[in-house]
Amino acid sequence: QIKKFHLLPKVAVNGEDDRAFYKHLTPLDLKPKGPGKVSWNFEKFVISKGEPVARFEPKTEPDAKEVTDVIEAELAKD
């Protein structure tokens, strides 16, 4: 079975013009990165069933084991 993951277009994530979505995400203490402003546009958030579950630094590759482990754990909950 093929799972599809939604990616968002580039938008303002810090400052006056940031999207409400990021205003909600950035203060959360999501591991491994933790709370705070988005540092670069390749930062990654993993959302499962509408709930944020993880946040990764921009330098973390999308297919890094730490990212895929989180995704696989969330998929296993189905």
Backbone as JSON Lines, residues from 0, in Angstrom:
{"i":0,"aa":"Q","n":[0.84,-1.18,0.0],"ca":[0.0,0.0,0.0],"c":[0.88,1.24,0.0]}
{"i":1,"aa":"I","n":[0.58,2.18,-0.86],"ca":[1.35,3.42,-0.96],"c":[0.7,4.48,-0.08]}
{"i":2,"aa":"K","n":[1.51,5.09,0.77],"ca":[1.04,6.19,1.61],"c":[1.46,7.49,0.97]}
{"i":3,"aa":"K","n":[0.62,8.49,1.04],"ca":[0.95,9.8,0.5],"c":[1.16,10.78,1.64]}
{"i":4,"aa":"F","n":[2.15,11.66,1.47],"ca":[2.46,12.66,2.47],"c":[2.33,14.04,1.83]}
{"i":5,"aa":"H","n":[1.67,14.94,2.5],"ca":[1.46,16.27,1.98],"c":[2.65,17.17,2.29]}
{"i":6,"aa":"L","n":[3.09,17.91,1.32],"ca":[4.14,18.91,1.5],"c":[3.51,20.27,1.26]}
{"i":7,"aa":"L","n":[3.95,21.25,2.01],"ca":[3.41,22.6,1.88],"c":[4.32,23.46,1.0]}
{"i":8,"aa":"P","n":[3.73,24.43,0.29],"ca":[4.57,25.35,-0.47],"c":[5.31,26.27,0.49]}
{"i":9,"aa":"K","n":[6.34,26.93,0.0],"ca":[7.11,27.86,0.82],"c":[6.22,29.06,1.19]}
{"i":10,"aa":"V","n":[6.18,29.36,2.48],"ca":[5.38,30.48,3.0],"c":[6.17,31.17,4.11]}
{"i":11,"aa":"A","n":[5.7,32.33,4.54],"ca":[6.31,33.03,5.67],"c":[6.06,32.21,6.94]}
{"i":12,"aa":"V","n":[7.13,31.97,7.71],"ca":[7.01,31.15,8.92],"c":[7.43,31.88,10.19]}
{"i":13,"aa":"N","n":[8.03,33.04,10.06],"ca":[8.45,33.85,11.21],"c":[8.05,35.3,10.96]}
{"i":14,"aa":"G","n":[7.73,36.02,12.02],"ca":[7.46,37.45,11.89],"c":[5.99,37.77,11.69]}
{"i":15,"aa":"E","n":[5.74,39.0,11.28],"ca":[4.37,39.51,11.14],"c":[3.54,38.74,10.14]}
{"i":16,"aa":"D","n":[4.13,38.26,9.06],"ca":[3.38,37.61,8.0],"c":[3.34,36.08,8.12]}
{"i":17,"aa":"D","n":[3.82,35.54,9.25],"ca":[3.84,34.08,9.34],"c":[2.43,33.51,9.39]}
{"i":18,"aa":"R","n":[2.32,32.32,8.91],"ca":[1.04,31.63,8.86],"c":[0.64,31.14,10.25]}
{"i":19,"aa":"A","n":[-0.67,31.11,10.51],"ca":[-1.18,30.64,11.8],"c":[-0.71,29.22,12.11]}
{"i":20,"aa":"F","n":[-0.56,28.42,11.07],"ca":[-0.08,27.05,11.22],"c":[1.27,27.03,11.95]}
{"i":21,"aa":"Y","n":[2.19,27.92,11.55],"ca":[3.51,27.97,12.18],"c":[3.47,28.67,13.53]}
{"i":22,"aa":"K","n":[2.56,29.61,13.71],"ca":[2.39,30.23,15.03],"c":[1.98,29.16,16.05]}
{"i":23,"aa":"H","n":[1.25,28.16,15.59],"ca":[0.84,27.05,16.46],"c":[2.0,26.08,16.69]}
{"i":24,"aa":"L","n":[2.76,25.77,15.63],"ca":[3.81,24.75,15.73],"c":[5.07,25.2,16.46]}
{"i":25,"aa":"T","n":[5.51,26.42,16.23],"ca":[6.84,26.82,16.72],"c":[6.99,26.85,18.25]}
{"i":26,"aa":"P","n":[5.96,27.13,19.03],"ca":[6.17,27.09,20.48],"c":[6.14,25.69,21.09]}
{"i":27,"aa":"L","n":[5.74,24.68,20.31],"ca":[5.64,23.32,20.84],"c":[7.02,22.71,21.06]}
{"i":28,"aa":"D","n":[7.14,21.94,22.13],"ca":[8.42,21.28,22.44],"c":[8.46,19.92,21.75]}
{"i":29,"aa":"L","n":[8.57,19.96,20.43],"ca":[8.62,18.74,19.63],"c":[10.05,18.26,19.52]}
{"i":30,"aa":"K","n":[10.29,17.0,19.79],"ca":[11.63,16.45,19.73],"c":[11.95,16.05,18.29]}
{"i":31,"aa":"P","n":[13.16,16.05,17.86],"ca":[14.32,16.33,18.68],"c":[14.7,17.8,18.76]}
{"i":32,"aa":"K","n":[14.14,18.68,17.92],"ca":[14.61,20.07,17.89],"c":[14.12,20.91,19.05]}
{"i":33,"aa":"G","n":[12.88,20.79,19.41],"ca":[12.31,21.62,20.48],"c":[11.66,22.87,19.94]}
{"i":34,"aa":"P","n":[11.2,23.77,20.82],"ca":[10.48,24.96,20.42],"c":[11.4,26.05,19.86]}
{"i":35,"aa":"G","n":[10.79,27.01,19.2],"ca":[11.53,28.16,18.69],"c":[11.2,28.47,17.25]}
{"i":36,"aa":"K","n":[11.7,29.62,16.79],"ca":[11.45,30.03,15.41],"c":[12.0,29.01,14.43]}
{"i":37,"aa":"V","n":[11.4,28.99,13.25],"ca":[11.91,28.16,12.16],"c":[13.21,28.8,11.7]}
{"i":38,"aa":"S","n":[14.28,28.01,11.67],"ca":[15.59,28.57,11.36],"c":[15.9,28.62,9.88]}
{"i":39,"aa":"W","n":[15.24,27.79,9.09],"ca":[15.48,27.78,7.65],"c":[14.34,27.01,7.0]}
{"i":40,"aa":"N","n":[14.12,27.22,5.7],"ca":[12.93,26.66,5.06],"c":[12.98,25.14,4.87]}
{"i":41,"aa":"F","n":[14.07,24.46,5.21],"ca":[14.1,23.01,5.1],"c":[13.87,22.33,6.44]}
{"i":42,"aa":"E","n":[13.41,23.07,7.43],"ca":[13.05,22.47,8.71],"c":[11.85,21.56,8.49]}
{"i":43,"aa":"K","n":[11.78,20.46,9.24],"ca":[10.74,19.48,9.01],"c":[9.89,19.27,10.25]}
{"i":44,"aa":"F","n":[8.58,19.25,10.04],"ca":[7.62,18.9,11.08],"c":[6.91,17.64,10.63]}
{"i":45,"aa":"V","n":[6.72,16.69,11.54],"ca":[5.94,15.5,11.22],"c":[4.61,15.65,11.95]}
{"i":46,"aa":"I","n":[3.53,15.56,11.17],"ca":[2.17,15.69,11.69],"c":[1.48,14.35,11.47]}
{"i":47,"aa":"S","n":[0.85,13.81,12.5],"ca":[0.15,12.54,12.38],"c":[-1.28,12.71,12.87]}
{"i":48,"aa":"K","n":[-2.21,12.41,12.01],"ca":[-3.64,12.52,12.35],"c":[-3.97,13.9,12.92]}
{"i":49,"aa":"G","n":[-3.36,14.92,12.32],"ca":[-3.63,16.29,12.74],"c":[-2.84,16.77,13.94]}
{"i":50,"aa":"E","n":[-2.02,15.91,14.52],"ca":[-1.24,16.26,15.7],"c":[0.25,16.31,15.39]}
{"i":51,"aa":"P","n":[0.93,17.4,15.76],"ca":[2.38,17.46,15.57],"c":[3.06,16.44,16.47]}
{"i":52,"aa":"V","n":[4.01,15.67,15.91],"ca":[4.68,14.63,16.7],"c":[6.2,14.77,16.73]}
{"i":53,"aa":"A","n":[6.78,15.51,15.78],"ca":[8.24,15.64,15.76],"c":[8.63,16.87,14.95]}
{"i":54,"aa":"R","n":[9.86,17.32,15.22],"ca":[10.42,18.47,14.5],"c":[11.91,18.24,14.31]}
{"i":55,"aa":"F","n":[12.39,18.46,13.1],"ca":[13.77,18.19,12.77],"c":[14.46,19.41,12.19]}
{"i":56,"aa":"E","n":[15.75,19.52,12.49],"ca":[16.59,20.6,11.99],"c":[16.64,20.6,10.46]}
{"i":57,"aa":"P","n":[16.87,21.77,9.85],"ca":[16.95,21.85,8.39],"c":[18.01,20.93,7.78]}
{"i":58,"aa":"K","n":[19.12,20.72,8.49],"ca":[20.19,19.89,7.93],"c":[19.87,18.4,7.97]}
{"i":59,"aa":"T","n":[18.82,18.01,8.68],"ca":[18.41,16.61,8.72],"c":[17.78,16.25,7.38]}
{"i":60,"aa":"E","n":[18.31,15.23,6.74],"ca":[17.76,14.81,5.44],"c":[16.36,14.23,5.64]}
{"i":61,"aa":"P","n":[15.45,14.45,4.68],"ca":[14.09,13.92,4.81],"c":[14.03,12.4,4.96]}
{"i":62,"aa":"D","n":[15.03,11.7,4.4],"ca":[15.04,10.25,4.5],"c":[16.01,9.73,5.57]}
{"i":63,"aa":"A","n":[16.44,10.61,6.48],"ca":[17.32,10.2,7.58],"c":[16.58,9.19,8.46]}
{"i":64,"aa":"K","n":[17.33,8.26,9.03],"ca":[16.72,7.22,9.85],"c":[15.87,7.79,10.99]}
{"i":65,"aa":"E","n":[16.34,8.86,11.6],"ca":[15.56,9.44,12.71],"c":[14.2,9.96,12.24]}
{"i":66,"aa":"V","n":[14.13,10.45,11.01],"ca":[12.85,10.93,10.46],"c":[11.98,9.75,10.07]}
{"i":67,"aa":"T","n":[12.55,8.81,9.33],"ca":[11.75,7.66,8.88],"c":[11.29,6.8,10.05]}
{"i":68,"aa":"D","n":[12.08,6.74,11.13],"ca":[11.65,5.99,12.32],"c":[10.38,6.59,12.92]}
{"i":69,"aa":"V","n":[10.33,7.92,12.98],"ca":[9.13,8.6,13.51],"c":[7.94,8.32,12.6]}
{"i":70,"aa":"I","n":[8.14,8.46,11.31],"ca":[7.05,8.23,10.35],"c":[6.56,6.79,10.43]}
{"i":71,"aa":"E","n":[7.48,5.84,10.45],"ca":[7.1,4.43,10.52],"c":[6.36,4.11,11.82]}
{"i":72,"aa":"A","n":[6.79,4.7,12.92],"ca":[6.11,4.49,14.2],"c":[4.68,5.02,14.15]}
{"i":73,"aa":"E","n":[4.5,6.18,13.52],"ca":[3.15,6.74,13.4],"c":[2.29,5.9,12.47]}
{"i":74,"aa":"L","n":[2.85,5.41,11.38],"ca":[2.09,4.56,10.46],"c":[1.71,3.24,11.12]}
{"i":75,"aa":"A","n":[2.55,2.73,12.0],"ca":[2.27,1.48,12.69],"c":[1.09,1.6,13.65]}
{"i":76,"aa":"K","n":[0.75,2.82,14.03],"ca":[-0.37,3.04,14.95],"c":[-1.72,2.85,14.27]}
{"i":77,"aa":"D","n":[-1.74,2.81,12.94],"ca":[-3.02,2.64,12.21],"c":[-3.65,1.29,12.45]}
